[in-house]
């Protein structure tokens, strides 16, 4: 999420802990904001049994249901109907809550996104659709993947709003506006937050074949979300430069300690943990259904 920090922080700041959140595979910052500890997050990244998903979810599948956070989902766009279903549940139970549904510019072209948004508009569901537009779906630019690059208009007739995604205060205010919109019973709303990732899509992508080092350096120098907040803090005399350095040092030390602790944590036990935390209700007897309903293939 290096370069996209303002999005996850701004979204969390714009809603409340009573509200619901679901996202795709850029879930790490949102997971931290929802209350997942650094230790549990890093443990999950390393596949340890102490991870937030017991080492079975990995980088893309981190959830914390008690805090109304439903992941972390690996299939592009597939979580959007799920989040819309959460919004349906909120309306059905007549609660004053919203569901923030975060997806990328690549997922914005998926048919299921349009189907879900259509139902949300039809039933006036409290769904805040947030398109996290970082300019590229893997290595494919927006211009090469969609006929309409104005992502905040793509879910029409769902109303839309565009915000910079490089300033957490801008994201926060846009999300607060969207939340209030939904709570007034006006139905769903679509936000486009325009952001930028400094690195490639994944470890297998250097991120240099479809953009230049100069472009990345320019964005980092002029629009970096963390440096933007630092400048605002200093210019408004909220803290001194030395205080900010102390905070950063403390954070880095904490992350290093928690990462070391995670690295030393145990792996899942293949025999004991294979069937646990997989089904919603754990069966007293391990069972893998075969062709015949009563036939089990569990050894």
N, C-alpha and C positions, 0 to 999 in steps of 0.2 A: 504493500500500500504506500510505498515511498513516493511522495508527491500528492497522494490522495487523502492525506490525514484529515483535512478540513471537512470532508464529506461525512465520514463516520462520526467524528466528534460533533459536527454541526447537527446531524440528524438526532443524535442522542440528546443534545441540548434543546432541541425544538419540540420534543415530545416528553411524556412523563413515564415513570416506571409502571403506570397502569396501562399504558399503551403496548401494542404488540409490534414485533419486528421480525421480518424474514428477509433473507438476502441470498445471493448466489455464492460463488466461491471466493470472492474478495471479502471474507467474513471476519478476518482477524481483529481489525480495529473495532468493528461493531461488537464482536464478542467481548472484548476488553471493556467497552463502554457499558455493556449489559451486566457486567459483574463477574465474568470469567477471569480467574487469576492468571498471572503470567505463568506460574508454575503449571497449572492445568492446561493452559494453551500450548506451552512448549512440550509438555508431556504428550499431548495428542499429536503434535507435529512429528514427534519421534516414535509414535506408535506404542507408547507405554501404557500399562494398565491403569496408571494414575491420571490419564488424560481426561478431559471433560466428556469425551465419548468412549471412555475406557480403552482407548487405543484402537478402536475399530472404525473411527470416522476419518481420521487423518486430517490433512490440511483443509479439505473442502467441506467437512461435515461436523461442524461444532455447534452444539445446541445447549440451551439452558432453559428448559421449559418452565421452571419455577419463576423465572424472570421474564416469561413471555417472549423468549427468543427461540425461533424455530429453525435456525441455521442460516447459513452454511448448506448449500445444495449444489451438487455437481453438474446436473443436467441443465444446459442453457435454456432459460426461460420457464422451466418446468415448475419452479416454486411460485410463479406469479398466480396461477389458479389456486394454489394452496393458500397463499396469503389472502386472496379474494374470498376464499372459503372462511378464513378466520374473520374477515370483515363481515361476512354474512352472519356468522355466529354472534358477533358483537351486536348487530342490529336485532337479531332474533331474540336475544336476551335483554334488549333495551338498555344497554350499557353506554355510558358516556366515554367511550374509548375509540381509538382508531388503530388501524393496522398499517404500518409503514412497510411498503413492499419495494425493495431495492433491486434493481437489475441493471445490466450494462447496455451499451449501445448495440452490441451484437444481438442480445436477447430481444431488443426492441422490434426486431423483424420476425420474430416467431409468431406463428398463427395463434397459439394458445394464449399469448399475451392479449391479443385483440379480442378473442372470445371472452376471456375473463373480464376485461374492461367493459365490454358490451353488457355483460350481466350486471356488473357493478353499477353501471349508469342506469340500467333498466330498473334496478331495485334500490337505487340511491344508497349504496353501501358506503360506510366510512373507511374507504381505502385511499391511502396516499401512495400513488405510484411514483417512484423516484428513479429516473433514468440517470445512472452514473456514467456520463459520457466522457471517456478519456481519449476519444478520437480514433481508437483502433479496436477492432474485434480480432484479437490475436495480432496478426500483422496486416489486416485488411482495413483500410481507412473507411470512414463513414461514407465518403463520396462514392466509393466503389461498391458499397453494400446496400444502399437504400436510395430510393428516388426522392425521399423527403428527409433532409438532414435536420429539420426543425423538430427535434424529438419531443418537445413539449406539446406539439400539435398532432402527433402521430395517433393518439388515442381518441381523436375527435369522434363524437361530440363531448367527450370528457374534457373539461376546461384545462388549460395548461398554463404553466408559469416557468420562466427560465431564470436561473441564477448562476453566478460564478461559483465554481466548486473549489476555488483556491483560497477562499476566506471563510473561516468557520462562522463568523458573525453573519455573513450573508446567507449561508446555508441555514443557520439557526432560524433567522427571521423568515426565510421562505418556508421552512418546515412548520414553524409556528402558525403562519398564515394558512397553510394547507390544513393543518390540524383544526384550527378554528372553523374553517370552511366546512369540513366534514361534520364537526360537532353541531353546526347549525342546521344539519339535516339536508344539505345541498347535494349530497352524493359525493362521488369520487373526484379526485383532482390529480393531475399529472405534473410533476416537477422534472425539469431537466437541469442537472447540475453539471456544468462544464468543467472538467478537471484534467489532470495530466499525470501519467505514470512515467517515472524516470527510467525504469528498467523494462526489460522485455516482458512478454505475457507470462512466461514461466522460465524455469531453469534452462530449458532447451532453446530459448529464444533470447539472443543477445540484444535484440531491439535496435539493431543498427542497419538492417537491410531496408527498412522503410522510412527512416528518418536519420538525420545527421547528429553527430555529437554536438555541433554548434547549436542546433535547435534545442536540444535537451538542456544544455548549459545555460542558454538564454532564459528559458522558462524557470529553471532553478534559481537563477540570479535575480530575476525580476518578480516572480510570482510565488515562490516557495511558501506554502501555507504556515509552516512553523516559524520561519523568519518574519513573515508578515505579522504574526501575533507578537513576536518578540519586539518588533519595532513599535507596535502600538503600546505595549506594556511600558517600554522605555520612554516613549514620547509623552505618555500620560503620567509618568513617574509612579507607576503602580509598584515597580520593583527596580532595583539597580542592576547593572550588568553583572556584577559579582554575585548577586543573589540568584540571577538566572543561571549562571554557570554552576553554582552550588546545586541548584535543583536538577540540572541536566546530569551532573556528576552522580548525584544520588540515584537518579532514575537508571542510568547506565549500570551502576553497581548492583542495583536491585535486579535488573534483567539478567545480568551475568550470573548472579548467585542462583536465581530461580532456574536458569537454563542448565547450570551445572547440576543442580538438584534433580531436574527432570532427566538429564542424561544418565544419572545414577539410579533412576527408578526402574522397577522390574517390568519385564515384558509380560503380556497376557499369557496365561497358561493355556496351551492348545487344547488340553483335555477338559479342563474345568471351565474355561471361558468361551468355548466354541459356540455354545447355545445360549449363554446368558446375555441379557440386555439386547436381545434381537427381537423377540416377540413382545407385544404389549403385555400379555399375561404369560408368565412362565409356566409351562406344563410340568406336572409332577414327573412325567416320564418323557424323556427326549424322543421326539418323533419327527421323521422326515417322510412326508407323504409320497407314495409311489403312484403307479397307474391306478391301482385299486385304492379306494378311499381309506380302507382300514389297514393297508399294507405299509409298514414302516421300513425305511432303508437305513435307519440309524444302527450302527454296529453294536 
